[in-house]
């Protein structure tokens, strides 16, 4: 049996988009899970909005394309956001559509 490498490399273009269970118009590519952390690519279609939710654990995101509105701040490519455990997202949406990397606890 071949030895498994401790480093996982993934060509995200090869991964399928799946509808998110969080909201309509939101799609996810599951990149990897390790040591209790998960990495996903998330796509909001124009007009997509997620319901109010509390972060049970820290959440990190990095905008790649489009524009995401979180906590009243419009974030475009190159913007990053870190939400501490216990914080509440009241109005997260995208008028234009967007794609971002999301890292949080699995």
C-alpha positions, 0 to 999 in steps of 0.5 A, spaced: 500 500 500 502 506 498 504 511 503 499 517 504 503 524 504 502 528 510 500 534 505 494 534 501 494 538 494 487 539 491 486 542 484 479 546 486 477 546 479 476 538 479 471 539 485 464 539 484 460 545 486 454 543 491 448 547 494 449 549 501 444 547 506 445 554 509 441 558 504 439 558 497 443 561 491 449 559 495 454 553 493 460 550 496 466 546 494 469 542 499 476 542 499 479 539 505 478 537 512 484 536 517 485 536 525 478 539 526 478 544 521 475 545 514 477 549 508 471 550 503 470 555 496 464 558 497 460 562 491 454 566 492 449 568 486 447 575 485 442 577 491 444 571 495 443 572 503 444 567 509 440 567 515 442 570 522 447 566 525 452 565 531 459 563 530 460 557 534 467 557 533 472 562 529 471 563 522 476 566 517 474 568 509 478 571 504 474 574 498 477 572 491 471 575 486 465 579 487 463 583 493 460 580 499 457 585 505 458 582 512 457 587 518 455 593 514 462 592 510 462 591 503 468 587 501 471 585 495 477 581 492 483 581 497 479 583 503 479 578 509 474 577 515 475 574 521 469 572 526 471 570 533 467 565 536 460 567 539 459 573 534 453 574 530 452 575 523 446 579 522 446 581 514 451 577 510 449 578 502 452 579 495 448 583 491 453 582 485 455 575 487 462 573 489 467 567 491 471 566 497 475 561 501 472 559 508 476 556 513 472 554 520 472 548 525 468 542 522 
